[in-house]
Amino acid sequence: MILIAYLQYMIDSLIPLISLIALEVILGIDNIIFISILADKLPENQRSKLRLYGIGLAMVLRLILLGFISWILKLDHTLFTAFEVDFSGKGLILIIGGLFLIYKSTKEIYHKTELAKEEEAPSVKVSSFGTMLLEVLLLDLVFSIDSIVTAVGMVQELWVMYTAVVVTVIIMLIASKPISDFIKKHPSFKILALSFLMMIGVSLLAEGFHFQIPKGYIYFSMAFAFLVDVIQMKTSKSV
């Protein structure tokens, strides 16, 4: 009877675990794209290291923050009210993260379009590894808190959350290089990826002000834009 009860418990926990892993992977795509775009600014021998460190730090942050779930949940409590809007700790973090993502993606799009013709290859500035890692760490923190609050709403068992984080990071590590190589190989997709990050930034900013934009709408629109870009690329090759 004990064995049957244990098996039933594991089966009941499996569905939330798979659902949480799927959600974490979808949310993790933002991290991979951001890291991949930043890695392009580094010398070739440092790009893999940034991906490894960036995704590894995301896992460490989430595992540590899971140990402070009670504190994380308190971030949802109102700190102050301004212009009839309640601001919480989580809200402020999302607002800062959203503004940062919008700034970075807008700057990169401007750099790739308006300044592309003006800059010569030798004058391209190579960013430092430490600066890139610091920016990745900032976004890791924002996405980690948002991810954990979402996870708490889905499951109750800590071991399910820990397992989901570890499995998700392994998947992200495996997928990071192919995604990075794909974005590097196809410049048009880089602009699309930056636009995607800008939309995520707007979503985080809106959430910080208690205006919910269903993430399904965002991911569907980006998936549709990606499909259109793929069709256009295939059509151009066949002409």
N, CA and C of each residue as an Amber inpcrd file, in Angstrom:
protein
   717
   0.8180000  -1.2130000   0.0000000   0.0000000   0.0000000   0.0000000
   0.8530000   1.2650000   0.0000000   1.9430000   1.2310000   0.7730000
   2.8330000   2.3970000   0.8270000   3.4640000   2.6370000  -0.5340000
   3.8680000   1.5140000  -1.1970000   4.4870000   1.6280000  -2.5220000
   3.4960000   2.1850000  -3.5400000   2.2500000   1.7100000  -3.4850000
   1.2230000   2.1930000  -4.4080000   0.9400000   3.6780000  -4.1840000
   0.8890000   4.0610000  -2.9240000   0.6490000   5.4740000  -2.5950000
   1.8020000   6.3470000  -3.0910000   3.0440000   5.8250000  -2.9430000
   4.2180000   6.5730000  -3.3910000   4.2110000   6.7320000  -4.9110000
   3.8720000   5.6370000  -5.6230000   3.8100000   5.6890000  -7.0820000
   2.7330000   6.6650000  -7.5470000   1.6060000   6.6620000  -6.8470000
   0.5290000   7.5850000  -7.1860000   0.9680000   9.0370000  -6.9760000
   1.7050000   9.2560000  -5.8930000   2.2280000  10.6040000  -5.6080000
   3.1810000  11.0550000  -6.7110000   4.0550000  10.1530000  -7.1720000
   5.0200000  10.4840000  -8.2230000   4.3060000  10.7860000  -9.5380000
   3.2800000   9.9900000  -9.8350000   2.5230000  10.2140000 -11.0720000
   1.7990000  11.5610000 -11.0160000   1.2120000  11.8520000  -9.8640000
   0.5080000  13.1270000  -9.6930000   1.4670000  14.3150000  -9.7850000
   2.7250000  14.1050000  -9.3980000   3.7230000  15.1750000  -9.4340000
   4.3480000  15.3220000 -10.8160000   4.2380000  14.2740000 -11.6420000
   4.8970000  14.2730000 -12.9470000   4.2920000  15.2970000 -13.8940000
   2.9570000  15.4010000 -13.9000000   2.2960000  16.3430000 -14.8000000
   2.6680000  17.7920000 -14.4750000   2.5930000  18.2270000 -13.1910000
   3.0440000  19.5880000 -12.8650000   4.5240000  19.8030000 -13.1970000
   5.3460000  18.7600000 -13.0120000   6.7790000  18.8770000 -13.3040000
   7.0060000  19.1270000 -14.7850000   6.3570000  18.3350000 -15.6390000
   6.5070000  18.4990000 -17.0890000   5.9760000  19.8570000 -17.5380000
   4.8390000  20.2580000 -16.9670000   4.2510000  21.5590000 -17.3140000
   5.1890000  22.6980000 -16.9220000   5.7770000  22.5860000 -15.7300000
   6.6810000  23.6330000 -15.2490000   7.9540000  23.6840000 -16.0860000
   8.4820000  22.5160000 -16.4660000   9.6770000  22.4710000 -17.3130000
   9.3880000  23.1470000 -18.6540000   8.2210000  22.8340000 -19.2460000
   7.8410000  23.4360000 -20.5290000   7.7510000  24.9550000 -20.4080000
   7.1280000  25.4280000 -19.3130000   7.0070000  26.8650000 -19.0940000
   8.3710000  27.5150000 -18.9000000   9.2350000  26.8700000 -18.1140000
  10.5660000  27.4090000 -17.8470000  11.4010000  27.4720000 -19.1280000
  11.2480000  26.4730000 -19.9990000  11.9890000  26.4690000 -21.2630000
  11.5410000  27.6310000 -22.1370000  10.2150000  27.8560000 -22.2000000
   9.6840000  28.9720000 -22.9950000  10.2080000  30.3050000 -22.4610000
  10.1630000  30.4650000 -21.1330000  10.6850000  31.6950000 -20.5220000
  12.1910000  31.8010000 -20.7030000  12.8790000  30.6490000 -20.7350000
  14.3330000  30.6360000 -20.8710000  14.8200000  31.0470000 -22.2420000
  13.9320000  30.9820000 -23.2460000  14.3110000  31.3870000 -24.6030000
  14.7510000  32.8460000 -24.6080000  14.0770000  33.6720000 -23.7900000
  14.4520000  35.0940000 -23.6910000  15.9140000  35.2250000 -23.2740000
  16.2860000  34.4450000 -22.2610000  17.6600000  34.4710000 -21.7600000
  18.6550000  34.0680000 -22.8380000  18.3450000  32.9770000 -23.5460000
  19.2590000  32.4660000 -24.5730000  19.4720000  33.4920000 -25.6740000
  18.3720000  34.1100000 -26.1300000  18.4730000  35.1070000 -27.2030000
  19.3060000  36.2990000 -26.7430000  19.0340000  36.7750000 -25.5300000
  19.7710000  37.9240000 -24.9980000  21.2630000  37.6150000 -24.8890000
  21.5850000  36.4480000 -24.3390000  22.9790000  36.0510000 -24.1730000
  23.6540000  35.8760000 -25.5320000  22.9400000  35.2880000 -26.4910000
  23.4990000  35.0530000 -27.8240000  23.8530000  36.3630000 -28.5210000
  22.9670000  37.3540000 -28.3850000  23.2080000  38.6560000 -29.0200000
  24.3930000  39.3670000 -28.3600000  24.4620000  39.2940000 -27.0350000
  25.5980000  39.9160000 -26.3380000  26.9070000  39.2050000 -26.6700000
  26.8510000  37.8860000 -26.7990000  28.0650000  37.1070000 -27.0530000
  28.7200000  37.4830000 -28.3760000  27.9170000  37.9620000 -29.3380000
  28.4510000  38.3590000 -30.6420000  29.4390000  39.5120000 -30.5360000
  29.3690000  40.2620000 -29.4290000  30.2650000  41.4060000 -29.2520000
  31.6280000  41.0020000 -28.6950000  31.7340000  39.7630000 -28.2630000
  32.9730000  39.2770000 -27.6490000  33.8420000  38.5580000 -28.6750000
  35.1320000  38.4330000 -28.3760000  35.9910000  37.6180000 -29.2330000
  35.4740000  36.1840000 -29.2910000  35.7910000  35.4890000 -30.3680000
  35.2690000  34.1400000 -30.6000000  35.5310000  33.1970000 -29.4370000
  36.7090000  33.3150000 -28.8180000  37.0840000  32.3690000 -27.7600000
  36.3590000  32.6170000 -26.4310000  35.6080000  33.7340000 -26.3410000
  34.9000000  34.0420000 -25.0900000  33.3900000  33.8570000 -25.1950000
  32.9000000  33.5860000 -26.3870000  31.4450000  33.5190000 -26.5900000
  30.8300000  32.3070000 -25.8890000  31.4560000  31.1580000 -26.0400000
  30.9340000  29.9530000 -25.3880000  30.9710000  30.1040000 -23.8720000
  32.0340000  30.7820000 -23.3890000  32.1650000  30.9860000 -21.9410000
  31.0460000  31.8770000 -21.4110000  30.6690000  32.9060000 -22.1690000
  29.5750000  33.7870000 -21.7310000  28.2610000  33.0190000 -21.6910000
  28.0270000  32.1840000 -22.7020000  26.7930000  31.3820000 -22.7050000
  26.7620000  30.4390000 -21.5050000  27.8970000  29.7820000 -21.2430000
  27.9810000  28.8370000 -20.1260000  27.7980000  29.5460000 -18.7970000
  28.5220000  30.6440000 -18.5990000  28.4370000  31.3890000 -17.3480000
  27.0500000  32.0010000 -17.1700000  26.4990000  32.5710000 -18.2480000
  25.2100000  33.2410000 -18.1610000  24.0870000  32.2850000 -17.7920000
  24.0380000  31.1440000 -18.4730000  22.9940000  30.1630000 -18.1860000
  23.2500000  29.4920000 -16.8440000  24.5190000  29.2450000 -16.5250000
  24.8640000  28.6560000 -15.2280000  24.4690000  29.5710000 -14.0790000
  24.6980000  30.8720000 -14.2460000  24.3110000  31.8390000 -13.2110000
  22.7920000  31.8880000 -13.0440000  22.0730000  31.7190000 -14.1660000
  20.6110000  31.6990000 -14.0900000  20.1490000  30.5360000 -13.2080000
  20.7980000  29.3740000 -13.3680000  20.4350000  28.2150000 -12.5540000
  20.7690000  28.4560000 -11.0850000  21.9820000  28.9570000 -10.8230000
  22.4060000  29.2040000  -9.4390000  21.4810000  30.2050000  -8.7670000
  21.1450000  31.2800000  -9.4850000  20.2540000  32.3070000  -8.9250000
  18.8990000  31.7150000  -8.5710000  18.3490000  30.9150000  -9.4660000
  17.0170000  30.3560000  -9.2310000  17.0300000  29.3490000  -8.0890000
  18.0850000  28.5550000  -8.0050000  18.1780000  27.5870000  -6.9150000
  18.3110000  28.2900000  -5.5660000  19.1000000  29.3710000  -5.5540000
  19.2660000  30.1410000  -4.3070000  17.9540000  30.8240000  -3.9260000
  17.3120000  31.4470000  -4.9090000  16.0710000  32.1720000  -4.6370000
  14.9520000  31.2300000  -4.2000000  14.9850000  29.9790000  -4.6740000
  13.9790000  29.0150000  -4.2300000  14.0730000  28.7630000  -2.7290000
  15.2820000  28.9370000  -2.1890000  15.4610000  28.7860000  -0.7510000
  14.9040000  29.9510000   0.0330000  14.5410000  31.0180000  -0.6750000
  13.9760000  32.2150000  -0.0320000  12.5860000  32.5080000  -0.5770000
  11.8160000  31.4270000  -0.7720000  10.4880000  31.5780000  -1.3770000
   9.6010000  32.5210000  -0.5600000   9.6580000  32.3860000   0.7660000
   8.8170000  33.2490000   1.6060000   9.1630000  34.7170000   1.3860000
  10.4550000  35.0060000   1.2020000  10.8840000  36.3910000   0.9320000
  10.4520000  36.8260000  -0.4600000  10.5790000  35.8980000  -1.4440000
  10.1830000  36.2160000  -2.8170000   8.6970000  36.5680000  -2.8780000
   7.8860000  35.7860000  -2.1580000   6.4480000  36.0330000  -2.1800000
   6.0940000  37.3750000  -1.5450000   6.9090000  37.8230000  -0.5690000
   6.6640000  39.1200000   0.0550000   6.9050000  40.2680000  -0.9210000
   7.6330000  39.9920000  -2.0190000   7.8840000  41.0310000  -3.0110000
   6.5980000  41.4700000  -3.7070000   5.5610000  40.6330000  -3.5830000
   4.2710000  40.9820000  -4.1780000   3.4790000  41.9720000  -3.3190000
   3.9330000  42.1930000  -2.0830000   3.2330000  43.1170000  -1.1890000
   3.5120000  44.5660000  -1.5940000   2.5230000  45.3970000  -1.4630000
   2.6520000  46.8030000  -1.8580000   3.6490000  47.5470000  -0.9700000
   4.5790000  48.2370000  -1.6180000   5.5550000  49.0490000  -0.8860000
   5.0780000  50.4920000  -0.7580000   4.5410000  51.0070000  -1.8600000
   4.0120000  52.3750000  -1.8390000   3.0340000  52.5340000  -3.0100000
   2.2770000  53.6150000  -2.9500000   1.3050000  53.9040000  -4.0020000
   1.5970000  55.2750000  -4.5960000   1.6040000  55.3460000  -5.9200000
   1.8400000  56.6140000  -6.6120000   0.9180000  56.6890000  -7.8170000
   0.2390000  57.8290000  -7.9770000  -0.6920000  58.0230000  -9.0950000
  -1.7210000  56.8940000  -9.1650000  -2.1770000  56.4960000  -7.9820000
  -3.1900000  55.4480000  -7.8370000  -2.7260000  54.0790000  -8.3280000
  -1.4360000  53.8890000  -8.4140000  -0.8720000  52.5920000  -8.8110000
  -0.0660000  52.0440000  -7.6380000  -0.3410000  50.7960000  -7.2510000
   0.4060000  50.1580000  -6.1670000   1.7000000  49.5540000  -6.7150000
   2.8210000  49.8950000  -6.0720000   4.1250000  49.3830000  -6.4990000
   4.6550000  48.4040000  -5.4440000   5.0060000  47.2070000  -5.9050000
   5.5850000  46.1950000  -5.0240000   7.0570000  46.0050000  -5.3740000
   7.7530000  45.2160000  -4.5630000   9.1560000  44.9250000  -4.8540000
   9.3080000  44.2260000  -6.1810000   8.4400000  43.2330000  -6.4220000
   8.4850000  42.5110000  -7.6960000   8.1910000  43.4670000  -8.8510000
   7.1940000  44.3440000  -8.6600000   6.8380000  45.2870000  -9.7080000
   7.9880000  46.1990000 -10.0890000   8.7080000  46.7050000  -9.0800000
   9.8470000  47.5850000  -9.3420000  10.9540000  46.8490000 -10.0960000
  11.1920000  45.5880000  -9.7210000  12.2090000  44.7790000 -10.4090000
  11.8220000  44.5490000 -11.8670000  10.5320000  44.2640000 -12.0980000
  10.0590000  44.0510000 -13.4640000  10.1510000  45.3330000 -14.2900000
   9.8490000  46.4690000 -13.6670000   9.9270000  47.7520000 -14.3740000
  11.3700000  48.0500000 -14.7750000  12.2960000  47.8680000 -13.8320000
  13.7170000  48.1050000 -14.1270000  14.2000000  47.1460000 -15.2160000
  13.8480000  45.8690000 -15.0800000  14.2490000  44.8850000 -16.0820000
  13.6400000  45.1750000 -17.4420000  12.3750000  45.5790000 -17.4640000
  11.7190000  45.9040000 -18.7240000  12.3710000  47.0950000 -19.4140000
  12.6510000  48.1430000 -18.6420000  13.3130000  49.3260000 -19.2030000
  14.6990000  48.9690000 -19.7400000  15.4100000  48.1160000 -19.0010000
  16.7450000  47.6930000 -19.4320000  16.6730000  46.9140000 -20.7530000
  15.7100000  45.9990000 -20.8520000  15.5610000  45.2140000 -22.0810000
  15.1830000  46.1050000 -23.2700000  14.2560000  47.0380000 -23.0360000
  13.8550000  47.9590000 -24.1060000  15.0430000  48.7950000 -24.5590000
  15.8190000  49.2930000 -23.5820000  16.9970000  50.1120000 -23.9090000
  18.0150000  49.3240000 -24.7170000  18.3400000  48.1060000 -24.2370000
  19.3600000  47.2960000 -24.9080000  18.9240000  46.8950000 -26.3110000
  17.6820000  46.4380000 -26.4510000  17.2210000  45.9800000 -27.7570000
  17.1090000  47.1410000 -28.7440000  16.6120000  48.2990000 -28.2720000
  16.5140000  49.4760000 -29.1360000  17.8900000  49.9380000 -29.5860000
  18.8310000  49.9380000 -28.6510000  20.2010000  50.3510000 -28.9640000
  20.8280000  49.4170000 -29.9880000  20.6090000  48.1140000 -29.8220000
  21.1840000  47.1340000 -30.7520000  20.5460000  47.2460000 -32.1370000
  19.2310000  47.4610000 -32.1820000  18.5640000  47.6160000 -33.4780000
  19.0830000  48.8560000 -34.1920000  19.2400000  49.9440000 -33.4470000
  19.7830000  51.1800000 -34.0250000  21.1970000  50.9550000 -34.5370000
  21.9730000  50.2360000 -33.7540000  23.3630000  49.9540000 -34.1250000
  23.4170000  49.1100000 -35.3970000  22.5160000  48.1310000 -35.5110000
  22.5290000  47.2180000 -36.6480000  21.9540000  47.8400000 -37.9150000
  21.1510000  48.8780000 -37.7780000  20.5100000  49.4780000 -38.9530000
  21.1090000  50.8290000 -39.3120000  20.9180000  51.8320000 -38.4560000
  21.3280000  53.1960000 -38.7740000  22.8400000  53.3710000 -38.8310000
  23.5740000  52.6990000 -37.9230000  25.0200000  52.9060000 -37.8500000
  25.8110000  51.8880000 -38.6600000  25.1390000  50.9050000 -39.2170000
  25.8470000  49.8310000 -39.9110000  26.6680000  50.3500000 -41.0800000
  26.1320000  51.3250000 -41.8160000  26.8400000  51.8410000 -42.9830000
  27.9560000  52.7990000 -42.6070000  27.8360000  53.4170000 -41.4380000
  28.8130000  54.4220000 -41.0350000  30.0560000  53.8200000 -40.4070000
  29.9170000  52.6560000 -39.7810000  31.0330000  52.0670000 -39.0450000
  31.8490000  51.1530000 -39.9370000  33.1280000  51.2690000 -39.8470000
  34.0380000  50.3720000 -40.5480000  34.3730000  49.2130000 -39.6260000
  34.6900000  48.0860000 -40.1930000  34.9680000  46.8850000 -39.3950000
  36.0430000  47.0810000 -38.3410000  37.1940000  47.7630000 -38.6630000
  38.2310000  47.9110000 -37.6440000  37.8160000  48.7590000 -36.4570000
  36.7870000  49.6240000 -36.6250000  36.4150000  50.5440000 -35.5510000
  35.3550000  49.9880000 -34.6200000  34.8830000  48.7450000 -34.9120000
  33.8560000  48.1610000 -34.0680000  34.4070000  47.9260000 -32.6640000
  33.6910000  48.4070000 -31.6820000  34.1480000  48.3090000 -30.3040000
  33.8610000  46.9190000 -29.7430000  34.8830000  46.3090000 -29.1530000
  34.7250000  44.9960000 -28.5310000  34.4410000  45.1980000 -27.0490000
  33.3190000  44.7080000 -26.6050000  32.9220000  44.8810000 -25.2150000
  33.6930000  43.9200000 -24.3250000  33.8260000  44.2960000 -23.0500000
  34.5480000  43.4390000 -22.1130000  33.6560000  42.3110000 -21.6300000
  34.2880000  41.1860000 -21.2920000  33.5600000  40.0100000 -20.8320000
  32.8270000  40.3220000 -19.5250000  33.4770000  41.0610000 -18.6260000
  32.8820000  41.3970000 -17.3400000  31.6130000  42.2190000 -17.4860000
  31.6360000  43.1990000 -18.4230000  30.4640000  44.0470000 -18.6520000
  29.3020000  43.2200000 -19.1790000  29.5940000  42.3370000 -20.1410000
  28.5560000  41.4770000 -20.7150000  27.9660000  40.5540000 -19.6510000
  28.8390000  39.9940000 -18.8150000  28.3810000  39.0650000 -17.7830000
  27.5020000  39.7840000 -16.7570000  27.8470000  41.0410000 -16.4500000
  27.0560000  41.8330000 -15.5040000  25.6620000  42.0960000 -16.0590000
  25.5660000  42.3920000 -17.3500000  24.2700000  42.6300000 -17.9790000
  23.4320000  41.3480000 -17.9930000  24.0910000  40.2240000 -18.2700000
  23.3910000  38.9330000 -18.2520000  22.8830000  38.6300000 -16.8480000
  23.7080000  38.9200000 -15.8440000  23.3350000  38.6650000 -14.4530000
  22.1080000  39.4820000 -14.0510000  22.0390000  40.7350000 -14.5110000
  20.8970000  41.5980000 -14.2150000  19.6110000  41.0060000 -14.7850000
  19.6700000  40.5580000 -16.0540000  18.4790000  39.9650000 -16.6650000
  18.1560000  38.6200000 -16.0380000  19.1950000  37.8640000 -15.6590000
  18.9660000  36.5860000 -14.9670000  18.1460000  36.7970000 -13.7060000
  18.4840000  37.8520000 -12.9540000  17.7850000  38.1510000 -11.7040000
  16.3160000  38.4680000 -11.9620000  16.0540000  39.3040000 -12.9740000
  14.6810000  39.6890000 -13.2950000  13.8650000  38.4730000 -13.7230000
  14.4190000  37.6870000 -14.6700000  13.6960000  36.5120000 -15.1680000
  13.5520000  35.4460000 -14.0920000  14.5410000  35.3520000 -13.1940000
  14.4840000  34.3340000 -12.1410000  13.3510000  34.6130000 -11.1690000
  13.2190000  35.8620000 -10.7420000  12.1470000  36.2170000  -9.8060000
  10.7860000  36.0200000 -10.4480000  10.6450000  36.4480000 -11.6990000
   9.3820000  36.2690000 -12.4170000   9.0650000  34.7820000 -12.5760000
  10.1000000  33.9920000 -12.8660000   9.9300000  32.5480000 -13.0670000
   9.5180000  31.8510000 -11.7800000  10.1340000  32.2300000 -10.6700000
   9.8430000  31.5740000  -9.3880000   8.4340000  31.8990000  -8.9110000
   8.0180000  33.1530000  -9.0600000   6.6640000  33.5290000  -8.6610000
   5.6470000  32.7400000  -9.4900000   5.9550000  32.5560000 -10.7860000
   5.0810000  31.7580000 -11.6520000   5.0630000  30.3050000 -11.2050000
   6.2560000  29.7720000 -10.8540000   6.3640000  28.3710000 -10.4400000
   5.5820000  28.1120000  -9.1610000   5.6510000  29.0430000  -8.2250000
   4.9290000  28.8830000  -6.9550000   3.4280000  28.8080000  -7.2000000
   2.9620000  29.5200000  -8.2050000   1.5430000  29.4910000  -8.5230000
   1.1040000  28.1870000  -9.1730000   2.0690000  27.4160000  -9.6920000
   1.7410000  26.1680000 -10.3850000   1.8880000  24.9390000  -9.5070000
   2.9510000  24.9000000  -8.6980000   3.2280000  23.7130000  -7.8760000
   3.5320000  24.1310000  -6.4450000   3.4540000  23.1640000  -5.5370000
   3.7060000  23.4260000  -4.1270000   4.9960000  22.7670000  -3.6410000
   5.3440000  21.6150000  -4.2370000   6.5130000  20.8670000  -3.7610000
   7.8150000  21.5200000  -4.2280000   8.7270000  21.7240000  -3.2720000
  10.0080000  22.3440000  -3.6030000  10.8360000  21.4810000  -4.5400000
  10.8090000  20.1480000  -4.3360000  11.6420000  19.2810000  -5.1560000
  11.2440000  19.3490000  -6.6310000   9.9530000  19.5930000  -6.8910000
   9.4920000  19.7410000  -8.2730000  10.0880000  21.0010000  -8.8870000
  10.1210000  22.0900000  -8.1140000  10.6900000  23.3490000  -8.5990000
  12.1890000  23.2130000  -8.8610000  12.9040000  22.5910000  -7.9150000
  14.3450000  22.3910000  -8.0790000  14.6320000  21.5360000  -9.3040000
  13.8910000  20.4510000  -9.4600000  14.0860000  19.5530000 -10.6040000
  13.8180000  20.2740000 -11.9180000  12.7480000  21.0630000 -11.9420000
  12.3870000  21.8010000 -13.1540000  13.4870000  22.7830000 -13.5430000
  14.0590000  23.4650000 -12.5490000  15.1300000  24.4360000 -12.8180000
  16.3470000  23.7350000 -13.4050000  16.7820000  22.6260000 -12.7980000
  17.9730000  21.9140000 -13.2560000  17.7700000  21.3580000 -14.6700000
  16.6170000  20.7250000 -14.9140000  16.3300000  20.1650000 -16.2380000
  16.2630000  21.2720000 -17.2900000  15.6290000  22.3890000 -16.9360000
  15.5150000  23.5110000 -17.8670000  16.8780000  24.0610000 -18.2480000
  17.7630000  24.2030000 -17.2710000  19.1030000  24.7320000 -17.5420000
  19.8830000  23.7910000 -18.4530000  19.7460000  22.4910000 -18.2500000
  20.4160000  21.5180000 -19.1280000  19.9240000  21.6730000 -20.5620000
  18.6020000  21.8230000 -20.7200000  18.0290000  22.0260000 -22.0600000
  18.5390000  23.3280000 -22.6720000  18.6080000  24.3860000 -21.8490000
  19.0870000  25.6840000 -22.3400000  20.5510000  25.6050000 -22.7710000
  21.3600000  24.8800000 -22.0090000  22.7810000  24.7310000 -22.3600000
  22.9360000  24.0060000 -23.6920000  22.1120000  22.9970000 -23.9040000
  22.1770000  22.2370000 -25.1580000  21.7080000  23.0990000 -26.3340000
  20.6500000  23.8910000 -26.0930000  20.0490000  24.6730000 -27.1800000
  20.7510000  25.9970000 -27.4490000  21.5480000  26.4880000 -26.5050000
  22.1150000  27.8380000 -26.6240000  23.0250000  28.0020000 -27.8470000
  23.9080000  27.0330000 -28.0950000  24.8390000  27.1710000 -29.2260000
  24.1250000  27.1080000 -30.5700000  23.2240000  26.1150000 -30.8060000
  22.5010000  26.1140000 -32.0870000  21.7080000  27.3950000 -32.3330000
  21.0520000  27.9120000 -31.2740000  20.2870000  29.1500000 -31.4220000
  21.2160000  30.3200000 -31.7200000  22.3370000  30.3720000 -31.0070000
  23.3190000  31.4380000 -31.2170000  23.8900000  31.3870000 -32.6350000
  24.2270000  30.1910000 -33.1010000  24.7760000  30.0320000 -34.4590000
  23.7480000  30.4100000 -35.5140000  22.4800000  30.0540000 -35.2620000
  21.4160000  30.3750000 -36.2210000  21.2350000  31.8830000 -36.3340000
  21.2070000  32.5660000 -35.1850000  21.0340000  34.0300000 -35.1880000
  22.2210000  34.7050000 -35.8740000  23.4220000  34.1730000 -35.6380000
  24.6210000  34.7540000 -36.2370000  24.6460000  34.5350000 -37.7480000
  24.1620000  33.3840000 -38.1780000  24.1860000  33.0330000 -39.6030000
  23.1570000  33.8180000 -40.3980000  22.0430000  34.1630000 -39.7610000
  20.9590000  34.8640000 -40.4590000  20.7100000  36.2180000 -39.7960000
  21.3290000  37.2940000 -40.3130000  21.2180000  38.6340000 -39.7040000
  19.7750000  39.1250000 -39.5600000  18.9020000  38.7630000 -40.5030000
  17.5180000  39.2390000 -40.4120000  16.8310000  38.6950000 -39.1670000
  17.2060000  37.4790000 -38.7690000  16.6220000  36.8910000 -37.5670000
  17.1430000  37.5760000 -36.3090000  18.3070000  38.2030000 -36.4240000
  18.8420000  38.9260000 -35.2700000  17.9600000  40.1370000 -34.9610000
  17.5320000  40.8400000 -36.0100000  16.6200000  41.9700000 -35.8170000
  15.2950000  41.4730000 -35.2390000  14.8420000  40.3280000 -35.7430000
  13.6050000  39.7440000 -35.2300000  13.7460000  39.3840000 -33.7530000
  14.9010000  38.8040000 -33.3980000  15.1610000  38.4330000 -32.0070000
  15.2060000  39.6690000 -31.1100000  15.8100000  40.7470000 -31.6050000
  15.8680000  41.9900000 -30.8360000  14.4680000  42.5840000 -30.6530000
  13.6470000  42.4720000 -31.6880000  12.2630000  42.9390000 -31.5940000
  11.4950000  42.1070000 -30.5630000  11.8010000  40.8220000 -30.5400000
  11.1990000  39.9180000 -29.5640000  11.5730000  40.3520000 -28.1540000
  12.8500000  40.6570000 -27.9360000  13.3040000  41.1140000 -26.6160000
  12.6460000  42.4400000 -26.2390000  12.4410000  43.2960000 -27.2230000
  11.7780000  44.5710000 -26.9510000  10.3420000  44.3300000 -26.4910000
   9.6570000  43.3830000 -27.1330000   8.2850000  43.0580000 -26.7360000
   8.2440000  42.4780000 -25.3240000   9.2350000  41.6370000 -24.9960000
   9.3190000  41.0850000 -23.6460000   9.5440000  42.2120000 -22.6370000
  10.3870000  43.1830000 -23.0110000  10.6330000  44.3360000 -22.1490000
   9.3630000  45.1290000 -21.8910000   8.5810000  45.3480000 -22.9490000
   7.3020000  46.0510000 -22.8090000   6.3560000  45.2520000 -21.9120000
   6.3760000  43.9190000 -22.0840000   5.5220000  43.0480000 -21.2630000
   5.8980000  43.1410000 -19.7870000   7.2130000  43.1240000 -19.4970000
   7.6740000  43.2420000 -18.1070000   7.3000000  44.6010000 -17.5200000
   7.4640000  45.6440000 -18.3290000   7.1320000  47.0040000 -17.8860000
   5.6410000  47.1100000 -17.5770000   4.8220000  46.5610000 -18.4640000
   3.3730000  46.6030000 -18.2560000   2.9790000  45.8150000 -17.0160000
   3.6030000  44.6570000 -16.8230000   3.2950000  43.8420000 -15.6460000
   3.6660000  44.5640000 -14.3620000   4.7690000  45.3250000 -14.4160000
   5.1790000  46.0980000 -13.2460000   4.1510000  47.1420000 -12.8500000
   3.3650000  47.6140000 -13.8540000   2.3040000  48.5980000 -13.5990000
   0.9360000  47.9260000 -13.4910000   0.9300000  46.5870000 -13.2950000
  -0.2930000  45.8050000 -13.1040000  -1.1750000  45.7620000 -14.3400000
  -0.5580000  45.9170000 -15.5130000  -1.3060000  45.7610000 -16.7560000
  -0.8220000  44.4770000 -17.4150000  -1.6410000  43.4440000 -17.3330000
  -1.2310000  42.1200000 -17.7900000  -1.4090000  41.9700000 -19.3060000
  -0.3170000  41.6230000 -19.9780000  -0.3710000  41.2550000 -21.4000000
  -0.1420000  39.7510000 -21.4670000  -1.1420000  38.9750000 -21.8730000
  -0.9630000  37.5140000 -21.9230000   0.2670000  37.1360000 -22.7310000
   1.1770000  36.3780000 -22.1000000   2.4230000  36.0120000 -22.7780000
   2.1600000  35.1410000 -24.0020000   1.0260000  34.4310000 -24.0010000
   0.6820000  33.6200000 -25.1610000   0.5490000  34.4520000 -26.4160000
  -0.0200000  35.6700000 -26.2920000  -0.1560000  36.5660000 -27.4400000
   1.2220000  36.9580000 -27.9770000   2.1310000  37.2480000 -27.0500000
   3.4740000  37.6790000 -27.4550000   4.2080000  36.5590000 -28.1750000
   4.2050000  35.3680000 -27.5710000   4.9350000  34.2550000 -28.1670000
   4.2950000  33.8180000 -29.4890000   2.9750000  33.8920000 -29.5890000
   2.3220000  33.5220000 -30.8410000   2.6850000  34.5090000 -31.9480000
   2.6580000  35.8040000 -31.6290000   2.9780000  36.8130000 -32.6430000
   4.4190000  36.6860000 -33.1110000   5.3220000  36.3850000 -32.1730000
   6.7270000  36.2200000 -32.5450000   6.9410000  34.9380000 -33.3440000
   6.2080000  33.8800000 -32.9870000   6.3040000  32.6260000 -33.7440000
   5.8020000  32.8340000 -35.1690000   4.7260000  33.6190000 -35.3160000
   4.1850000  33.9130000 -36.6400000   5.1840000  34.7420000 -37.4540000
   5.7880000  35.7620000 -36.8100000   6.7800000  36.5910000 -37.4950000
   7.9940000  35.7510000 -37.9100000   8.3910000  34.8080000 -37.0300000
   9.5030000  33.9210000 -37.3330000   9.1780000  33.0540000 -38.5480000
   7.9560000  32.5310000 -38.5950000   7.5300000  31.6880000 -39.7120000
   7.5400000  32.4840000 -41.0180000   7.0470000  33.7150000 -40.9750000
   7.0430000  34.5780000 -42.1620000   8.4700000  34.8330000 -42.6380000
   9.3910000  35.0750000 -41.6830000  10.7920000  35.3180000 -42.0290000
  11.4200000  34.0850000 -42.6750000  11.0870000  32.9070000 -42.1520000
  11.6090000  31.6560000 -42.7200000  11.1100000  31.4730000 -44.1490000
   9.8110000  31.7090000 -44.3700000   9.2340000  31.5810000 -45.7130000
   9.8900000  32.5610000 -46.6770000  10.1040000  33.8010000 -46.1960000
  10.7450000  34.8240000 -47.0280000  12.1650000  34.4150000 -47.3800000
  12.8830000  33.8670000 -46.4060000  14.2690000  33.4310000 -46.6340000
  14.3130000  32.3100000 -47.6760000  13.3940000  31.3350000 -47.5430000
  13.3410000  30.2110000 -48.4860000  12.9820000  30.7050000 -49.8830000
  12.0480000  31.6720000 -49.9500000  11.6210000  32.2160000 -51.2500000
  12.7530000  32.9550000 -51.9390000  13.5230000  33.7180000 -51.1320000
  14.6510000  34.4740000 -51.6920000  15.7070000  33.5490000 -52.2620000
  15.9340000  32.4180000 -51.6160000  16.9390000  31.4660000 -52.0810000
  16.5110000  30.7810000 -53.3860000  15.1960000  30.5910000 -53.5240000
  14.6940000  29.8670000 -54.6940000  14.6030000  30.7540000 -55.9270000
  14.6530000  32.1000000 -55.7120000  14.5620000  33.0340000 -56.8610000
  15.8790000  33.1000000 -57.5890000
